[in-house]
């Protein structure tokens, strides 16, 4: 990183989350001055052990615009803070819109003209795909609460690229995984099951997903933030590899002493296929994923087994 980049002040909202923690660590390792911000109840627990002169911790609530006034001092903002559970969003529509829509607007309005902002959206906004792989030109087709709030967040982010002269980029993240991810997601769920059982059961092995190791995701986010030429653009962020749940389970089972996999063949809920076309991202920032799924599972499994004791 050149000296001018080292002078830039970077803020990560949702810094205590799975990707946020890894992003902060990577930014600090590159010499950036980082402000980590999240809800007070979780922020200090996550960053309390960290001692780094380039790290500042500021508790905030994205639904309270006044608590975000410090963003005016930021050159770069990664907006990751969100109510990220589709189930919780469906259960509490008002809160989902308050956090994901009003919160995003508050973040955007507190940034100063010329600031760089990366907004984290998701591949879920495409809904059931009409073509595989899914490119950025694929129609938006999901209508649940979570994806609706993300679509609105995208529109607000791109609007502010013009209205407030911010340098904004939308990232549609697919299935990022790795150490530290909660068991709400399929890879840690299956690894925990494989670590505590003699058999690995899956609901249905046929659906597919596009898995990217967290360090590869973080690398793409940072490269995008450093490239102002992609302001006003939307990018898919994924490995570009379509992996069935059955193949995933077999890989996890192999990393767990080869325990048997049992496919219960239950009815599939949600999208049956997912695989992104990441060619726009690759060509724009010279990025490609470096960690294979097998290696990523091995690293994640070791972390989970250690945490389970």
FIGU-667895 format. One record per residue (C-alpha): x, y, z; residue in one letter; chain. Coordinates in Angstrom, 2 decimals, decimal comma. Layout:
<atoms>
       x       y       z rest kette
       X       Y       Z    A     A
...
</atoms>
This chain:
<atoms>
       x       y       z rest kette
    0,00    0,00    0,00    X     A
    1,39    3,44   -0,88    X     A
    1,79    6,21    1,68    X     A
   -1,30    8,10    0,49    X     A
   -3,43    5,02    1,10    X     A
   -1,97    4,66    4,58    X     A
   -3,27    8,15    5,38    X     A
   -6,85    7,22    4,54    X     A
   -9,25    6,81    7,45    X     A
  -11,45    3,75    7,04    X     A
  -14,65    2,91    8,90    X     A
  -16,32   -0,51    9,01    X     A
  -19,96   -0,64   10,14    X     A
  -21,04   -4,03   11,42    X     A
  -17,41   -4,50   12,46    X     A
  -18,26   -7,08   15,12    X     A
  -19,86   -9,38   12,55    X     A
  -18,26  -12,37   10,86    X     A
  -16,98  -10,56    7,76    X     A
  -16,52   -7,25    9,58    X     A
  -14,03   -8,68   12,08    X     A
  -11,93  -10,24    9,32    X     A
  -12,11   -7,07    7,24    X     A
  -10,88   -4,90   10,13    X     A
   -7,98   -7,27   10,79    X     A
   -6,92   -7,24    7,13    X     A
   -7,16   -3,45    6,88    X     A
   -5,03   -3,03   10,02    X     A
   -2,42   -5,45    8,67    X     A
   -2,12   -3,19    5,61    X     A
   -1,50   -0,12    7,73    X     A
   -4,89    1,55    7,43    X     A
   -6,29    3,68   10,24    X     A
   -9,49    1,78   11,06    X     A
  -12,60    2,76   12,99    X     A
  -14,63   -0,29   14,00    X     A
  -18,25    0,52   14,76    X     A
  -21,17   -1,63   15,83    X     A
  -23,63   -1,98   18,71    X     A
  -21,96   -1,34   22,05    X     A
  -23,20   -4,65   23,47    X     A
  -21,04   -6,71   21,09    X     A
  -18,38   -4,30   19,84    X     A
  -16,20   -4,19   22,95    X     A
  -16,38   -7,94   23,49    X     A
  -15,01   -8,56   20,02    X     A
  -12,27   -5,90   19,96    X     A
  -11,37   -5,65   23,66    X     A
   -8,35   -7,99   23,33    X     A
   -7,05   -5,99   20,35    X     A
   -4,25   -3,52   20,96    X     A
   -3,46   -1,55   17,82    X     A
   -2,66    2,14   17,63    X     A
   -4,41    2,33   14,27    X     A
   -7,71    0,93   15,63    X     A
  -10,48    3,13   17,05    X     A
  -13,66    1,63   18,51    X     A
  -16,87    3,69   18,35    X     A
  -20,19    2,17   19,48    X     A
  -23,13    3,32   17,38    X     A
  -26,64    2,51   16,26    X     A
  -27,18    2,92   12,52    X     A
  -30,85    3,77   13,17    X     A
  -29,70    6,85   15,13    X     A
  -28,22    9,32   12,65    X     A
  -26,56   11,44   15,33    X     A
  -24,50    8,46   16,49    X     A
  -22,97    8,34   12,99    X     A
  -21,70   11,92   12,79    X     A
  -18,11   10,66   13,11    X     A
  -18,43    9,25    9,57    X     A
  -17,76   12,77    8,29    X     A
  -14,10   12,12    9,16    X     A
  -13,93    8,90    7,12    X     A
  -12,38    8,65    3,68    X     A
  -13,64    5,11    3,12    X     A
  -16,70    3,38    4,61    X     A
  -17,54   -0,31    4,35    X     A
  -21,24   -0,53    5,22    X     A
  -21,75   -4,09    6,46    X     A
  -24,14   -3,39    9,35    X     A
  -27,49   -5,07    8,76    X     A
  -30,19   -7,27   10,17    X     A
  -28,87  -10,22    8,19    X     A
  -31,14  -13,13    9,12    X     A
  -33,95  -13,56    6,56    X     A
  -35,99  -15,37    9,22    X     A
  -35,62  -12,55   11,75    X     A
  -36,44   -9,99    9,06    X     A
  -39,65  -11,82    8,22    X     A
  -40,54  -11,95   11,91    X     A
  -39,93   -8,23   12,45    X     A
  -40,55   -6,22    9,31    X     A
  -40,44   -2,82   11,07    X     A
  -37,04   -3,46   12,62    X     A
  -35,68   -4,91    9,37    X     A
  -36,61   -1,74    7,47    X     A
  -35,37    0,49   10,25    X     A
  -31,92   -1,16   10,34    X     A
  -31,41   -2,12    6,70    X     A
  -33,10    0,80    4,95    X     A
  -33,14    3,76    7,35    X     A
  -29,78    2,67    8,74    X     A
  -28,24    2,64    5,27    X     A
  -29,68    6,08    4,50    X     A
  -28,27    7,41    7,77    X     A
  -24,81    6,08    6,93    X     A
  -24,92    7,60    3,45    X     A
  -26,12   10,98    4,69    X     A
  -23,35   11,22    7,28    X     A
  -20,59   10,62    4,73    X     A
  -18,95   13,68    3,20    X     A
  -18,72   14,50   -0,50    X     A
  -16,02   12,46   -2,24    X     A
  -15,98    9,67    0,35    X     A
  -15,69    6,07   -0,88    X     A
  -18,45    3,70    0,28    X     A
  -18,85   -0,04   -0,29    X     A
  -22,37   -1,33    0,37    X     A
  -22,75   -5,02    1,13    X     A
  -25,78   -6,54   -0,55    X     A
  -26,33  -10,21   -1,42    X     A
  -26,95  -12,65   -4,22    X     A
  -30,32  -13,33   -2,59    X     A
  -31,72  -10,26   -4,40    X     A
  -31,82  -12,27   -7,65    X     A
  -34,34  -14,78   -6,29    X     A
  -34,75  -18,08   -8,19    X     A
  -32,31  -17,80  -11,11    X     A
  -33,48  -17,96  -14,71    X     A
  -29,91  -18,60  -15,84    X     A
  -26,70  -20,00  -14,34    X     A
  -24,24  -18,48  -13,70    X     A
  -26,01  -15,33  -12,47    X     A
  -24,61  -12,09  -13,88    X     A
  -25,21   -8,57  -12,61    X     A
  -27,74   -8,05  -15,43    X     A
  -29,95  -10,89  -14,16    X     A
  -33,41   -9,58  -13,17    X     A
  -34,05   -9,06   -9,47    X     A
  -36,62  -11,60   -8,37    X     A
  -36,69  -12,14   -4,63    X     A
  -39,54  -10,59   -2,64    X     A
  -38,95  -11,60    0,98    X     A
  -38,36   -8,89    3,60    X     A
  -34,58   -9,24    3,82    X     A
  -33,88   -9,13    0,08    X     A
  -36,37   -6,26   -0,37    X     A
  -34,49   -4,17    2,19    X     A
  -31,23   -4,97    0,40    X     A
  -32,62   -3,91   -2,97    X     A
  -33,76   -0,59   -1,47    X     A
  -30,35   -0,20    0,18    X     A
  -28,71   -0,73   -3,21    X     A
  -30,88    1,92   -4,84    X     A
  -30,17    4,43   -2,08    X     A
  -26,43    3,74   -2,36    X     A
  -26,37    4,26   -6,12    X     A
  -28,61    7,33   -5,86    X     A
  -26,17    8,94   -3,43    X     A
  -23,41    8,36   -5,97    X     A
  -25,08   11,15   -7,94    X     A
  -27,00   13,22   -5,37    X     A
  -24,26   13,51   -2,74    X     A
  -21,30   12,93   -5,04    X     A
  -20,21    9,92   -3,00    X     A
  -18,06    7,23   -4,62    X     A
  -20,32    4,25   -3,96    X     A
  -20,15    0,63   -5,10    X     A
  -22,66   -2,16   -4,46    X     A
  -21,38   -5,68   -3,75    X     A
  -23,75   -8,63   -4,09    X     A
  -22,10  -11,17   -1,83    X     A
  -22,89  -14,83   -2,30    X     A
  -22,13  -17,54    0,32    X     A
  -19,06  -16,42    2,27    X     A
  -17,84  -18,85    4,95    X     A
  -14,89  -19,40    7,26    X     A
  -13,74  -19,44   10,90    X     A
  -15,95  -17,41   13,20    X     A
  -19,17  -17,80   11,23    X     A
  -22,18  -18,70   13,38    X     A
  -24,05  -21,99   13,14    X     A
  -26,96  -20,19   11,45    X     A
  -25,14  -21,00    8,20    X     A
  -24,75  -24,35    6,50    X     A
  -20,98  -24,92    6,56    X     A
  -20,44  -24,38   10,31    X     A
  -23,67  -26,30   10,99    X     A
  -22,47  -29,35    9,07    X     A
  -18,95  -29,16   10,52    X     A
  -20,32  -29,00   14,08    X     A
  -22,56  -31,98   13,35    X     A
  -19,65  -33,94   11,85    X     A
  -17,51  -33,09   14,89    X     A
  -20,04  -34,41   17,39    X     A
  -21,69  -37,30   15,55    X     A
  -20,81  -40,53   13,76    X     A
  -22,95  -39,65   10,75    X     A
  -23,59  -36,47    8,77    X     A
  -27,24  -35,88    7,88    X     A
  -28,35  -33,38    5,24    X     A
  -31,87  -32,39    4,31    X     A
  -31,30  -32,60    0,58    X     A
  -28,08  -32,92   -1,38    X     A
  -29,29  -31,50   -4,68    X     A
  -29,47  -27,70   -4,12    X     A
  -26,33  -25,77   -5,07    X     A
  -24,56  -22,75   -3,64    X     A
  -21,54  -20,60   -4,49    X     A
  -19,09  -20,68   -1,55    X     A
  -16,24  -18,19   -1,06    X     A
  -13,70  -18,28    1,77    X     A
  -13,86  -15,16    3,94    X     A
  -10,29  -14,01    3,24    X     A
  -11,03  -13,99   -0,49    X     A
  -14,19  -11,97    0,14    X     A
  -12,27   -9,46    2,26    X     A
   -9,56   -9,13   -0,38    X     A
  -12,18   -8,29   -3,02    X     A
  -13,82   -5,68   -0,78    X     A
  -10,52   -3,92   -0,11    X     A
   -9,47   -3,96   -3,76    X     A
  -12,84   -2,48   -4,73    X     A
  -12,49    0,27   -2,13    X     A
   -9,10    1,22   -3,57    X     A
  -10,44    1,47   -7,13    X     A
  -12,46    4,67   -7,60    X     A
  -13,02    3,84  -11,27    X     A
  -15,77    1,38  -10,28    X     A
  -17,88    3,95   -8,42    X     A
  -21,56    3,67   -9,32    X     A
  -21,16   -0,01  -10,26    X     A
  -22,66   -3,28   -8,99    X     A
  -20,50   -6,39   -8,58    X     A
  -21,19  -10,04   -7,82    X     A
  -18,76  -11,42   -5,25    X     A
  -18,47  -15,19   -5,30    X     A
  -16,20  -18,02   -6,33    X     A
  -18,03  -18,68   -9,58    X     A
  -18,12  -22,39   -8,69    X     A
  -21,46  -24,16   -8,27    X     A
  -21,28  -26,72   -5,44    X     A
  -24,10  -29,06   -4,47    X     A
  -24,94  -29,53   -0,80    X     A
  -24,24  -33,23   -1,30    X     A
  -20,72  -32,53   -2,56    X     A
  -20,19  -30,07    0,30    X     A
  -21,31  -32,64    2,85    X     A
  -18,98  -35,27    1,40    X     A
  -16,06  -32,85    1,61    X     A
  -16,84  -32,08    5,24    X     A
  -17,27  -35,78    6,01    X     A
  -13,89  -36,52    4,41    X     A
  -12,31  -33,90    6,66    X     A
  -13,96  -35,62    9,64    X     A
  -12,48  -39,13    9,45    X     A
  -14,67  -40,10    6,52    X     A
  -17,97  -40,44    8,41    X     A
  -20,96  -41,48    6,28    X     A
  -23,32  -38,91    4,76    X     A
  -27,07  -39,54    4,87    X     A
  -29,27  -37,59    2,45    X     A
  -32,77  -37,33    3,94    X     A
  -34,12  -36,07    0,58    X     A
  -36,57  -33,68    2,23    X     A
  -38,41  -31,04    0,24    X     A
  -36,19  -28,12   -0,77    X     A
  -37,00  -24,71    0,71    X     A
  -35,78  -21,62   -1,15    X     A
  -33,63  -21,39   -4,26    X     A
  -32,44  -24,71   -5,66    X     A
  -29,41  -23,30   -7,52    X     A
  -26,91  -20,54   -6,93    X     A
  -23,74  -19,68   -8,82    X     A
  -22,51  -16,22   -9,68    X     A
  -20,81  -14,92  -12,77    X     A
  -17,85  -13,08  -11,22    X     A
  -16,19  -12,12  -14,51    X     A
  -16,95   -8,40  -14,03    X     A
  -15,22   -8,41  -10,64    X     A
  -12,23  -10,40  -11,93    X     A
  -11,64   -8,07  -14,87    X     A
  -12,21   -4,83  -12,93    X     A
   -9,87   -5,38   -9,97    X     A
   -7,67   -8,29  -11,06    X     A
   -9,12  -10,47   -8,30    X     A
   -9,61  -14,21   -8,10    X     A
  -10,33  -16,51   -5,15    X     A
   -7,22  -18,20   -3,77    X     A
   -8,63  -20,62   -1,18    X     A
  -10,23  -23,78   -2,56    X     A
  -13,36  -25,16   -0,94    X     A
  -11,47  -28,20    0,40    X     A
   -8,78  -26,01    1,96    X     A
  -11,34  -23,59    3,34    X     A
  -13,33  -26,41    4,91    X     A
  -10,17  -27,82    6,45    X     A
   -9,25  -24,48    8,02    X     A
  -12,81  -23,85    9,23    X     A
  -13,21  -27,37   10,60    X     A
   -9,99  -27,09   12,61    X     A
  -11,17  -23,79   14,09    X     A
  -14,58  -25,22   15,04    X     A
  -13,12  -28,40   16,52    X     A
  -10,75  -26,31   18,63    X     A
  -13,60  -24,12   19,84    X     A
  -15,61  -27,22   20,75    X     A
  -12,66  -28,54   22,71    X     A
</atoms>
